[in-house]
Amino acid sequence: MPKIEVIADKVNQPTQSKGGLDITVVPALYKAVRTKKTTTTQVQPNFAEAMQIDRNTHVMVEQVTTAHLTTAPARVEFTVKIHNQLNRVFHAKGSVVQFNVDGKLIPFNNTDYTEFANGIVPPLNDSDFKIAGPPLDLLKDKGTLSIFVYDVVTATDVAGNTTEKQNYTWDFTYTMETVSEPGERSQRRGRMSIAAYNQIIMQQRQK
C-alpha cells in the first residue's frame, strides 16, 4: 500500500490560497481488503469417481480457494477540498487536472477528475471532490508524485466572464509498504457439468 506525504515548504503547502479560493489536496486512506480467489481445474477421475460420472455430460474438477489481500482504492486517489471565499459561485468547469509520477506526466486516459470538473461551490461554502490518477501498480517502491490543477477561475466580471485564472501544484513523496496477514487455503473435488465447467474456465481466462 502507498504511504503518501506532502513535501511541505513555503510554496508547497497542503492548503493553497489564491484569489479567494482555498484548495486542499488530501491523499486517500488506503486499506488492505481481504478477498478470496477460486481456481477450477479439470482432473482425471479415480476408479470410484469414474463409476459415478457420465463423461458425456460431466467432468471431475478440483477447486482451490486461496485468500488474497488487495489495496483499496486501487488507484492513486486524492480528495480536493475547496473553500470558496468569493462572493460568487465557484465553477470548476474548464479546469484541468494532471498527474506526474516520478517526473513523467500521466496520460489523461489514466486520470479521472470528472467529479471535480463538474464541481460547484456556493460563496462562503466548502465542498469535497475526488480525483483519481494512475493504478497503483504503476508506482515504484518509492518516488515522487505531483498534482497540477490548471485554469481554476478565481475572478469574473459582472456579466460572469472570466477575468482571472490560477494554477495550483502539489508535490508528494510516496513509499510502497508491504502488508501481510495469515492466509487460508481450501480444496475440494467433485463433478461438474461440462457446460458449467466451460463457463468457469472462460471467466478465469478473462481475469
Residue pairs with C-beta under 8 A, 6 or more apart in sequence:
1 30
1 31
1 32
1 71
1 176
1 177
1 179
2 27
2 30
2 71
2 76
2 136
2 139
2 174
2 175
2 176
2 177
3 174
3 175
3 176
3 177
4 27
4 76
4 145
4 172
4 173
4 174
5 27
5 172
5 173
5 174
6 12
6 13
6 14
6 25
6 170
6 171
6 172
7 144
7 171
7 172
7 173
8 14
12 169
12 170
12 171
14 24
14 25
14 26
14 170
15 22
15 23
15 24
16 22
16 23
16 24
16 168
16 170
17 23
18 152
18 154
18 166
18 168
19 86
19 154
19 155
19 164
19 166
20 84
20 85
20 86
20 154
20 155
21 82
21 83
21 84
21 85
21 86
21 90
21 152
21 154
21 166
22 82
22 83
22 85
23 80
23 81
23 82
23 83
23 149
23 152
23 168
24 80
24 81
24 82
24 83
25 78
25 79
25 80
25 81
25 147
25 170
26 78
26 79
26 81
27 77
27 78
27 172
28 73
28 77
28 78
28 79
30 71
30 72
30 73
31 71
31 72
32 69
32 70
32 71
32 72
32 179
32 181
33 69
33 70
33 71
33 72
34 67
34 68
34 69
34 181
35 67
35 68
35 69
35 70
36 65
36 66
36 67
36 68
37 65
37 66
37 68
38 63
38 64
38 65
39 63
39 64
39 65
39 66
39 204
40 61
40 62
40 63
40 192
40 197
40 200
40 201
40 204
41 61
41 62
41 63
41 64
42 59
42 60
42 61
42 197
43 60
43 61
43 62
43 189
44 60
45 53
45 60
49 60
49 191
52 191
53 59
53 60
53 191
57 193
57 194
58 191
58 192
58 193
58 194
59 191
59 192
59 194
59 197
60 189
60 190
60 191
60 192
61 189
61 190
61 191
61 192
61 197
62 187
62 188
62 189
63 187
63 188
63 189
63 190
64 185
64 186
64 187
65 184
65 185
65 186
65 187
66 183
66 184
66 185
67 181
67 183
67 184
67 185
68 183
69 179
69 180
69 181
71 136
73 132
74 135
74 136
75 112
75 132
75 133
75 134
75 135
75 136
76 99
76 101
76 132
76 133
76 134
76 135
76 136
76 139
76 145
77 130
77 131
77 132
77 133
78 130
78 131
78 132
78 133
78 147
79 128
79 129
79 130
79 131
80 116
80 128
80 129
80 130
80 131
80 149
81 126
81 127
81 128
82 90
82 92
82 119
82 121
82 126
82 127
82 128
82 129
83 125
83 126
84 90
84 121
84 122
84 123
84 124
84 125
84 126
84 127
85 123
85 124
86 123
86 154
86 155
87 123
88 123
88 156
89 120
89 121
89 122
89 123
90 119
90 120
90 121
90 122
90 153
91 119
91 120
91 153
92 116
92 117
92 118
92 119
92 120
92 121
92 129
92 152
93 117
93 118
94 117
94 151
94 153
95 116
95 117
95 149
95 150
95 151
95 152
95 153
96 113
96 149
96 150
96 151
97 111
97 113
97 116
97 117
97 131
97 147
97 148
97 149
97 150
98 105
98 106
98 108
98 111
98 147
98 148
98 150
99 105
99 106
99 110
99 111
99 133
99 134
99 145
99 146
99 147
99 148
100 106
100 144
100 145
100 146
100 147
100 148
101 133
101 134
101 138
101 139
101 143
101 144
101 145
102 140
102 143
102 144
102 145
103 144
106 133
106 134
106 138
110 133
110 134
110 135
110 138
111 131
111 132
111 133
111 134
112 131
112 132
113 129
113 131
113 132
115 129
115 130
115 131
116 129
116 130
116 131
119 127
119 129
120 127
121 127
131 147
133 145
133 147
136 176
139 174
139 176
140 176
141 175
141 176
142 173
142 174
142 175
142 176
143 173
143 174
144 171
144 172
144 173
144 174
145 171
145 172
145 173
145 174
146 169
146 170
146 171
146 172
147 169
147 170
147 172
148 167
148 168
148 169
149 167
149 168
149 169
150 167
151 165
151 167
152 165
152 166
152 167
152 168
153 162
153 164
153 165
154 164
154 165
154 166
155 162
155 163
155 164
156 162
156 163
157 163
192 200
